[in-house]
Amino acid sequence: MDVLYFAWVRERIGVPREQVDTDAATVMDLVAELRAREERYALAFSDLSSLRVAVDQELSDFDAPLAGVREVAFFPPMTGG
């Protein structure tokens, strides 16, 4: 699946997107796999309360299932103005 990173998440991880082969059942499982990869991922995903996630371009929760999903995006909360 494609995993996309935006704003400071992209800056901490160092890439805007990547292809990830995963057996993760949920977004949280995917986050756990990513955290275990390298310190830069652990840092980016250290505080999930400061992150939002979209699954196939729809805002989702971290307990969302990943079966059949093609894209997961991580980004900080947006503010209006």
DSSP file with accessible surface (Angstrom, degrees, kcal/mol):
  #  RESIDUE AA STRUCTURE BP1 BP2  ACC     N-H-->O    O-->H-N    N-H-->O    O-->H-N    TCO  KAPPA ALPHA  PHI   PSI    X-CA   Y-CA   Z-CA
    1    1 A M              0   0   39      0, 0.0    19,-3.0     0, 0.0     2,-0.4   0.000 360.0 360.0 360.0 157.2    0.0    0.0    0.0
    2    2 A D  E     -Ab  19  71A  46     68,-2.6    70,-2.4    17,-0.2     2,-0.5  -0.730 360.0-163.5 -84.8 133.5    1.1    3.6   -0.4
    3    3 A V  E     -Ab  18  72A   0     15,-2.9    15,-2.0    -2,-0.4     2,-0.4  -0.988   7.9-163.7-118.7 124.1    1.8    5.4    2.8
    4    4 A L  E     -Ab  17  73A  18     68,-2.8    70,-2.6    -2,-0.5     2,-0.4  -0.874   4.9-161.5-111.4 143.7    1.9    9.2    2.6
    5    5 A Y  E     - b   0  74A   1     11,-2.8     2,-0.3    -2,-0.4    70,-0.2  -0.983   9.3-167.2-125.7 135.7    3.4   11.7    5.1
    6    6 A F    >   -     0   0   88     68,-2.0     3,-1.5    -2,-0.4     4,-0.4  -0.887  46.9 -19.6-124.9 153.3    2.6   15.4    5.3
    7    7 A A  T 3> S-     0   0   39     -2,-0.3     4,-1.8     1,-0.3     3,-0.4  -0.246 128.6  -3.9  57.9-133.7    4.0   18.5    7.0
    8    8 A W  H 3> S+     0   0   60      1,-0.2     4,-2.4     2,-0.2    -1,-0.3   0.754 131.4  63.1 -67.7 -20.9    6.3   17.7   10.0
    9    9 A V  H <> S+     0   0    0     -3,-1.5     4,-2.2     2,-0.2     5,-0.3   0.958 105.9  45.5 -64.9 -46.0    5.6   14.0    9.8
   10   10 A R  H  > S+     0   0   95     -4,-0.4     4,-3.1    -3,-0.4     5,-0.4   0.909 111.8  52.9 -60.7 -41.9    7.3   14.0    6.3
   11   11 A E  H  < S+     0   0  143     -4,-1.8    -1,-0.2     1,-0.2    -2,-0.2   0.906 111.2  45.3 -63.4 -41.6   10.1   16.1    7.7
   12   12 A R  H  < S+     0   0  108     -4,-2.4    -1,-0.2     1,-0.2    -2,-0.2   0.884 119.7  39.8 -70.3 -38.4   10.8   13.7   10.5
   13   13 A I  H  < S-     0   0    1     -4,-2.2    -2,-0.2    -5,-0.2    -1,-0.2   0.843 101.3-134.9 -82.5 -33.5   10.6   10.6    8.4
   14   14 A G  S  < S+     0   0   55     -4,-3.1    -3,-0.1    -5,-0.3    -4,-0.1   0.460  72.5  76.8  97.3   0.0   12.4   12.2    5.4
   15   15 A V        -     0   0   47     -5,-0.4    -1,-0.2     1,-0.1    -2,-0.2  -0.992  66.3-142.6-139.3 149.0   10.2   11.0    2.6
   16   16 A P  S    S-     0   0   79      0, 0.0   -11,-2.8     0, 0.0     2,-0.3   0.760  84.0  -5.1 -80.8 -24.8    6.8   12.2    1.3
   17   17 A R  E     -A    4   0A 126    -13,-0.3     2,-0.3    -7,-0.1   -13,-0.2  -0.986  60.4-177.1-161.7 158.9    5.5    8.7    0.5
   18   18 A E  E     -A    3   0A  39    -15,-2.0   -15,-2.9    -2,-0.3     2,-0.5  -0.984  31.8-111.0-158.1 156.3    6.6    5.1    0.3
   19   19 A Q  E     -A    2   0A 122     -2,-0.3     2,-0.5   -17,-0.2   -17,-0.2  -0.820  37.0-166.7 -87.1 128.5    5.3    1.7   -0.7
   20   20 A V        -     0   0    3    -19,-3.0     2,-0.6    -2,-0.5    -2,-0.0  -0.980  15.7-152.7-123.6 125.0    4.8   -0.5    2.4
   21   21 A D        +     0   0  153     -2,-0.5     2,-0.3     2,-0.0    -2,-0.0  -0.872  36.8 161.1 -90.6 120.4    4.3   -4.3    2.4
   22   22 A T        -     0   0   35     -2,-0.6     8,-0.1     2,-0.1    -2,-0.0  -0.983  48.8-159.6-143.9 152.1    2.4   -5.0    5.5
   23   23 A D        +     0   0  164     -2,-0.3    43,-0.1     6,-0.1    -1,-0.1   0.127  50.9 142.3-108.1  13.0    0.2   -7.6    7.1
   24   24 A A        -     0   0   14      1,-0.1    42,-0.1     5,-0.1    -2,-0.1  -0.303  40.7-159.0 -59.3 136.1   -1.2   -5.0    9.5
   25   25 A A  S    S+     0   0   61     40,-0.1    41,-2.4    41,-0.1    42,-0.5   0.778  73.8  19.9 -86.1 -29.2   -4.9   -5.5   10.3
   26   26 A T  B  > S-E   65   0B  33     39,-0.3     4,-2.0    40,-0.1     5,-0.1  -0.856  84.2-103.1-134.2 169.1   -5.5   -1.9   11.4
   27   27 A V  H  > S+     0   0    0     37,-1.8     4,-2.8    -2,-0.3    36,-0.2   0.913 122.3  55.6 -58.7 -41.8   -3.9    1.5   11.1
   28   28 A M  H  > S+     0   0   77     34,-2.4     4,-2.4     1,-0.2    -1,-0.2   0.898 105.5  51.3 -61.1 -38.1   -2.6    1.1   14.7
   29   29 A D  H  > S+     0   0   72     33,-0.2     4,-2.1     2,-0.2    -1,-0.2   0.903 109.8  50.2 -63.3 -40.9   -0.9   -2.2   13.7
   30   30 A L  H  X S+     0   0    0     -4,-2.0     4,-2.7     2,-0.2    -2,-0.2   0.925 108.7  51.8 -62.2 -44.8    0.7   -0.3   10.7
   31   31 A V  H  X S+     0   0    0     -4,-2.8     4,-3.1     1,-0.2     5,-0.2   0.923 108.2  52.0 -58.4 -42.7    1.9    2.4   13.1
   32   32 A A  H  X S+     0   0   52     -4,-2.4     4,-1.6     1,-0.2    -1,-0.2   0.915 110.4  48.2 -61.5 -41.8    3.5   -0.2   15.3
   33   33 A E  H  X S+     0   0   76     -4,-2.1     4,-0.6     2,-0.2    -1,-0.2   0.917 113.5  46.9 -63.3 -44.5    5.3   -1.8   12.4
   34   34 A L  H >X S+     0   0    1     -4,-2.7     3,-1.4     1,-0.2     4,-0.8   0.925 108.7  54.4 -65.1 -44.0    6.6    1.6   11.2
   35   35 A R  H 3< S+     0   0   88     -4,-3.1     7,-0.4     1,-0.3    -1,-0.2   0.856 106.0  54.1 -55.6 -37.3    7.7    2.6   14.8
   36   36 A A  H 3< S+     0   0   85     -4,-1.6    -1,-0.3    -5,-0.2    -2,-0.2   0.647  95.1  72.6 -75.5 -12.8    9.8   -0.6   14.9
   37   37 A R  H << S-     0   0  104     -3,-1.4     2,-0.3    -4,-0.6    -1,-0.2   0.963 111.0 -26.5 -65.9 -59.6   11.6    0.2   11.7
   38   38 A E    >X  -     0   0   99     -4,-0.8     4,-2.0    -3,-0.2     3,-0.7  -0.973  61.6 -98.0-154.5 165.1   13.9    3.1   12.7
   39   39 A E  H 3> S+     0   0  148     -2,-0.3     4,-2.8     1,-0.2     5,-0.2   0.849 117.4  61.5 -59.9 -36.6   14.2    5.9   15.2
   40   40 A R  H 3> S+     0   0   81      1,-0.2     4,-2.0     2,-0.2    -1,-0.2   0.883 107.4  44.4 -62.7 -34.8   12.9    8.5   12.8
   41   41 A Y  H <> S+     0   0    3     -3,-0.7     4,-2.3     2,-0.2    -1,-0.2   0.914 111.2  53.3 -72.1 -42.8    9.6    6.6   12.5
   42   42 A A  H  < S+     0   0   31     -4,-2.0    -2,-0.2    -7,-0.4    -1,-0.2   0.912 111.7  47.0 -58.4 -40.7    9.4    6.1   16.3
   43   43 A L  H >< S+     0   0   83     -4,-2.8     3,-1.3     1,-0.2     4,-0.3   0.936 111.4  49.8 -66.5 -45.2    9.9    9.9   16.7
   44   44 A A  H 3< S+     0   0    0     -4,-2.0     3,-0.3     1,-0.3    -1,-0.2   0.853 119.6  37.3 -63.6 -33.5    7.3   10.7   14.1
   45   45 A F  T 3< S+     0   0    0     -4,-2.3     3,-0.3     1,-0.2    -1,-0.3   0.118  84.0 107.5-106.7  22.6    4.7    8.4   15.7
   46   46 A S  S <  S+     0   0   78     -3,-1.3     2,-0.4     1,-0.3    -1,-0.2   0.807  85.5  34.4 -72.2 -29.1    5.6    9.1   19.3
   47   47 A D    >   +     0   0   78     -4,-0.3     3,-1.8    -3,-0.3    -1,-0.3  -0.796  62.5 179.1-130.0  91.6    2.5   11.1   20.0
   48   48 A L  G >  S+     0   0   30     -2,-0.4     3,-1.8    -3,-0.3    -1,-0.1   0.713  76.8  73.1 -67.8 -18.3   -0.5    9.9   18.1
   49   49 A S  G 3  S+     0   0   89      1,-0.3    -1,-0.3     3,-0.0    -2,-0.0   0.731  96.3  52.6 -67.7 -16.8   -2.8   12.6   19.7
   50   50 A S  G <  S+     0   0   36     -3,-1.8     2,-0.3    26,-0.1    -1,-0.3   0.217 103.2  76.2-100.7  14.6   -1.0   15.1   17.5
   51   51 A L    <   -     0   0    1     -3,-1.8     2,-0.3    25,-0.2    23,-0.0  -0.923  56.8-162.5-125.6 151.9   -1.7   13.0   14.3
   52   52 A R  E     -C   75   0A 102     23,-3.2    23,-2.1    -2,-0.3     2,-0.4  -0.881  12.8-151.6-122.0 160.4   -4.6   12.4   12.0
   53   53 A V  E     -CD  74  60A   1      7,-0.6     7,-2.8    -2,-0.3     2,-0.4  -0.985   7.1-162.6-136.5 143.0   -5.0    9.6    9.5
   54   54 A A  E     -CD  73  59A  11     19,-2.3    19,-2.7    -2,-0.4     2,-0.5  -0.991   7.3-157.0-123.0 136.0   -6.8    9.2    6.3
   55   55 A V  E >  S-CD  72  58A  16      3,-2.7     3,-1.2    -2,-0.4    17,-0.2  -0.969  82.7 -14.5-114.6 120.1   -7.5    5.8    4.7
   56   56 A D  T 3  S-     0   0   69     15,-3.3    -1,-0.2    -2,-0.5    16,-0.1   0.912 132.0 -53.1  47.9  46.7   -8.1    5.9    1.0
   57   57 A Q  T 3  S+     0   0  155     14,-0.2     2,-0.4    -3,-0.2    -1,-0.2   0.653 116.1 111.6  67.6  22.5   -8.5    9.7    1.3
   58   58 A E  E <  S-D   55   0A 142     -3,-1.2    -3,-2.7     0, 0.0    -1,-0.2  -0.993  76.8-108.3-124.3 130.5  -11.2    9.6    4.0
   59   59 A L  E     +D   54   0A 128     -2,-0.4    -5,-0.3    -5,-0.3     2,-0.2  -0.279  53.0 170.2 -54.3 131.6  -10.5   10.8    7.5
   60   60 A S  E     -D   53   0A  34     -7,-2.8    -7,-0.6     4,-0.0     2,-0.2  -0.810  32.5-104.4-137.8 177.1  -10.3    7.7    9.8
   61   61 A D    >   -     0   0  115     -2,-0.2     3,-1.8    -9,-0.1   -34,-0.3  -0.662  35.7-109.9-101.7 165.0   -9.4    6.5   13.2
   62   62 A F  T 3  S+     0   0   37      1,-0.3   -34,-2.4    -2,-0.2   -33,-0.2   0.672 117.9  59.6 -71.0 -13.7   -6.3    4.5   14.2
   63   63 A D  T 3  S+     0   0  115    -36,-0.2    -1,-0.3   -37,-0.1     0, 0.0   0.362  77.6 127.7 -93.8   8.9   -8.5    1.4   14.8
   64   64 A A    <   -     0   0   15     -3,-1.8   -37,-1.8     1,-0.1   -36,-0.2  -0.359  64.9-112.9 -64.7 138.0   -9.7    1.5   11.1
   65   65 A P  B     -E   26   0B  95      0, 0.0   -39,-0.3     0, 0.0    -1,-0.1  -0.381  16.7-154.3 -71.4 152.2   -9.2   -1.8    9.3
   66   66 A L    >   +     0   0    8    -41,-2.4     3,-2.2   -42,-0.1   -40,-0.1   0.409  46.2 131.6-108.1   1.7   -6.7   -2.0    6.4
   67   67 A A  T 3  S-     0   0   98    -42,-0.5     3,-0.1     1,-0.3   -42,-0.0  -0.349  87.7  -0.6 -58.9 122.9   -8.2   -4.9    4.4
   68   68 A G  T 3  S+     0   0   76      1,-0.2    -1,-0.3    -2,-0.1     2,-0.2   0.458  96.0 144.8  78.2   1.1   -8.3   -3.8    0.8
   69   69 A V    <   -     0   0   22     -3,-2.2    -1,-0.2     1,-0.1     3,-0.1  -0.499  29.6-174.9 -76.1 140.1   -6.9   -0.3    1.5
   70   70 A R        +     0   0  198      1,-0.3   -68,-2.6    -2,-0.2     2,-0.3   0.678  66.7  28.7-104.2 -24.9   -4.6    1.2   -1.1
   71   71 A E  E     -b    2   0A  32    -70,-0.2   -15,-3.3     2,-0.0     2,-0.4  -0.995  51.4-175.7-146.8 135.4   -3.5    4.4    0.7
   72   72 A V  E     -bC   3  55A   0    -70,-2.4   -68,-2.8    -2,-0.3     2,-0.4  -0.998  13.3-167.1-126.6 132.3   -2.9    5.6    4.2
   73   73 A A  E     -bC   4  54A   6    -19,-2.7   -19,-2.3    -2,-0.4     2,-0.4  -0.971   5.4-160.5-123.6 137.6   -1.9    9.2    4.9
   74   74 A F  E     +bC   5  53A   0    -70,-2.6   -68,-2.0    -2,-0.4   -21,-0.2  -0.955  24.6 149.3-116.4 136.6   -0.6   10.7    8.2
   75   75 A F  E     - C   0  52A  28    -23,-2.1   -23,-3.2    -2,-0.4   -68,-0.1  -0.986  44.9 -97.5-159.7 157.4   -0.7   14.4    8.9
   76   76 A P        -     0   0   21      0, 0.0   -25,-0.2     0, 0.0   -26,-0.1  -0.375  58.6 -79.9 -74.6 160.9   -1.0   16.9   11.7
   77   77 A P        -     0   0   58      0, 0.0     2,-0.3     0, 0.0   -25,-0.0  -0.298  49.4-126.1 -57.8 145.8   -4.4   18.4   12.6
   78   78 A M        -     0   0  153     -3,-0.1     2,-0.4     0, 0.0    -3,-0.0  -0.678  17.5-153.3 -92.7 149.2   -5.4   21.2   10.3
   79   79 A T        -     0   0  138     -2,-0.3     2,-0.1     0, 0.0     0, 0.0  -0.933  12.1-131.9-120.4 146.8   -6.5   24.6   11.5
   80   80 A G              0   0   79     -2,-0.4     0, 0.0     0, 0.0     0, 0.0  -0.436 360.0 360.0 -88.6 168.3   -8.8   27.0    9.7
   81   81 A G              0   0  133     -2,-0.1     0, 0.0     0, 0.0     0, 0.0  -1.000 360.0 360.0-175.9 360.0   -8.1   30.6    9.2
